[in-house]
Amino acid sequence: QVQLVESGGGLVQFGGSLRLSCTASTSIFNFKVVAWYRQAPGKEREFVASMTAGGTTNYADSVKDRFTMSKNIANTAYLQMNSLKPEDTAVYYCNAFQGVVGYWGQGTQVTVAS
């Protein structure tokens, strides 16, 4: 069973930065796609960013030019978040697909104070 563990969330001031990590129980290159989603209180979970096994990235318009997704050569994907805004406050989830099976992490809270 594949496990994904997010870390790096916390409280940050408006305009600050955070780097989230998604550590997998297997090589990150075993996944066809790794993605980040977020869910704010009272809202539906929404797409934030994704990266294919080949390294192609895609971002939601709301985070483009502020967030950057990357991965290391082992088992971790990252989401670098700069110029954070209060509307970025949410629980951030890592999602990864291995074949047709998708996996989710437990989430990490990001709170941006105004």
MARKOLDREN-980490 format. One record per residue (C-alpha): x, y, z negated; residue number from 1. Coordinates in steps of 0.001 Angstrom, whole numbers, plus 500000, padded with zeros to 6 digits. Example, Ala and Ser with C-alpha at 12.3 -4.5 7.8 and 13.67 -1.06 7.14 Angstrom:
! residues 2
+--------+--------+--------+-----+
!     c1 !     c2 !     c3 !   n !
+--------+--------+--------+-----+
! 512300 ! 495500 ! 492200 !   1 !
! 513670 ! 498940 ! 492860 !   2 !
+--------+--------+--------+-----+
END
This chain:
! residues 114
+--------+--------+--------+-----+
!     c1 !     c2 !     c3 !   n !
+--------+--------+--------+-----+
! 500000 ! 500000 ! 500000 !   1 !
! 501432 ! 503335 ! 501078 !   2 !
! 501555 ! 506045 ! 498445 !   3 !
! 501923 ! 509783 ! 498948 !   4 !
! 502877 ! 512073 ! 496086 !   5 !
! 502665 ! 515853 ! 496378 !   6 !
! 504675 ! 518212 ! 494210 !   7 !
! 505796 ! 521828 ! 494116 !   8 !
! 502532 ! 523575 ! 493411 !   9 !
! 502131 ! 526237 ! 490774 !  10 !
! 501238 ! 529836 ! 490041 !  11 !
! 502806 ! 532521 ! 492218 !  12 !
! 502253 ! 536237 ! 492717 !  13 !
! 500816 ! 537776 ! 495874 !  14 !
! 503527 ! 537822 ! 498535 !  15 !
! 505527 ! 535064 ! 496870 !  16 !
! 506688 ! 531708 ! 498169 !  17 !
! 506367 ! 528057 ! 497275 !  18 !
! 507631 ! 524849 ! 498845 !  19 !
! 505416 ! 521796 ! 498597 !  20 !
! 506800 ! 518291 ! 498973 !  21 !
! 505040 ! 515120 ! 500054 !  22 !
! 507053 ! 512063 ! 499116 !  23 !
! 506037 ! 508769 ! 500694 !  24 !
! 506656 ! 505234 ! 499460 !  25 !
! 508011 ! 504412 ! 502923 !  26 !
! 510048 ! 506172 ! 505588 !  27 !
! 508366 ! 509364 ! 506750 !  28 !
! 509106 ! 508265 ! 510313 !  29 !
! 506697 ! 505335 ! 509908 !  30 !
! 503814 ! 507776 ! 510199 !  31 !
! 502367 ! 508877 ! 513511 !  32 !
! 501289 ! 512180 ! 511972 !  33 !
! 501828 ! 513825 ! 508599 !  34 !
! 499574 ! 516722 ! 507702 !  35 !
! 498685 ! 519139 ! 504958 !  36 !
! 495114 ! 520021 ! 504048 !  37 !
! 493754 ! 522235 ! 501310 !  38 !
! 490522 ! 522576 ! 499401 !  39 !
! 489509 ! 525708 ! 497556 !  40 !
! 486829 ! 525619 ! 494837 !  41 !
! 483382 ! 525333 ! 496359 !  42 !
! 484744 ! 524914 ! 499871 !  43 !
! 485343 ! 522013 ! 502209 !  44 !
! 488776 ! 520559 ! 502729 !  45 !
! 490484 ! 522293 ! 505637 !  46 !
! 493442 ! 521596 ! 507891 !  47 !
! 496618 ! 523548 ! 507202 !  48 !
! 499475 ! 522054 ! 509206 !  49 !
! 500649 ! 518854 ! 510850 !  50 !
! 503767 ! 517309 ! 512283 !  51 !
! 504004 ! 514336 ! 514626 !  52 !
! 506672 ! 511664 ! 514406 !  53 !
! 508431 ! 513457 ! 517232 !  54 !
! 508477 ! 516731 ! 515328 !  55 !
! 505712 ! 518654 ! 517088 !  56 !
! 503973 ! 520986 ! 514664 !  57 !
! 500533 ! 522534 ! 514606 !  58 !
! 499191 ! 525165 ! 512229 !  59 !
! 495852 ! 526624 ! 511278 !  60 !
! 495504 ! 530211 ! 512472 !  61 !
! 495183 ! 531398 ! 508879 !  62 !
! 498704 ! 530212 ! 507996 !  63 !
! 500533 ! 530575 ! 511302 !  64 !
! 503756 ! 532591 ! 510961 !  65 !
! 503643 ! 532218 ! 507158 !  66 !
! 503823 ! 528462 ! 506598 !  67 !
! 506397 ! 526067 ! 508037 !  68 !
! 506264 ! 522295 ! 507976 !  69 !
! 509383 ! 520126 ! 508059 !  70 !
! 510609 ! 516700 ! 507007 !  71 !
! 513858 ! 515127 ! 505925 !  72 !
! 515465 ! 511980 ! 507293 !  73 !
! 514199 ! 509866 ! 504418 !  74 !
! 510678 ! 509920 ! 503055 !  75 !
! 509625 ! 513506 ! 502401 !  76 !
! 507649 ! 516123 ! 504278 !  77 !
! 507647 ! 519745 ! 503209 !  78 !
! 505401 ! 522769 ! 503514 !  79 !
! 507230 ! 526052 ! 503058 !  80 !
! 504688 ! 528731 ! 502218 !  81 !
! 505724 ! 532385 ! 502421 !  82 !
! 503803 ! 535644 ! 502048 !  83 !
! 501195 ! 533887 ! 499951 !  84 !
! 497787 ! 535476 ! 499528 !  85 !
! 495056 ! 534902 ! 496948 !  86 !
! 492994 ! 533184 ! 499650 !  87 !
! 495695 ! 530508 ! 499857 !  88 !
! 494661 ! 529351 ! 496389 !  89 !
! 493587 ! 525719 ! 496656 !  90 !
! 494523 ! 522145 ! 495961 !  91 !
! 496912 ! 521067 ! 498700 !  92 !
! 496792 ! 517486 ! 499926 !  93 !
! 499225 ! 515477 ! 502002 !  94 !
! 497754 ! 513182 ! 504639 !  95 !
! 499566 ! 510635 ! 506777 !  96 !
! 498549 ! 508156 ! 509452 !  97 !
! 500256 ! 504821 ! 509943 !  98 !
! 498660 ! 503292 ! 513007 !  99 !
! 494932 ! 503895 ! 512514 ! 100 !
! 495079 ! 503897 ! 508728 ! 101 !
! 495126 ! 507232 ! 506941 ! 102 !
! 496459 ! 507894 ! 503461 ! 103 !
! 495983 ! 510797 ! 501050 ! 104 !
! 497972 ! 512029 ! 498116 ! 105 !
! 496412 ! 513175 ! 494862 ! 106 !
! 496954 ! 516877 ! 495582 ! 107 !
! 498885 ! 519716 ! 494001 ! 108 !
! 497372 ! 522989 ! 492814 ! 109 !
! 498535 ! 526273 ! 494302 ! 110 !
! 497300 ! 529459 ! 492669 ! 111 !
! 498162 ! 532883 ! 494066 ! 112 !
! 497578 ! 535789 ! 491705 ! 113 !
! 496624 ! 539161 ! 493139 ! 114 !
+--------+--------+--------+-----+
END
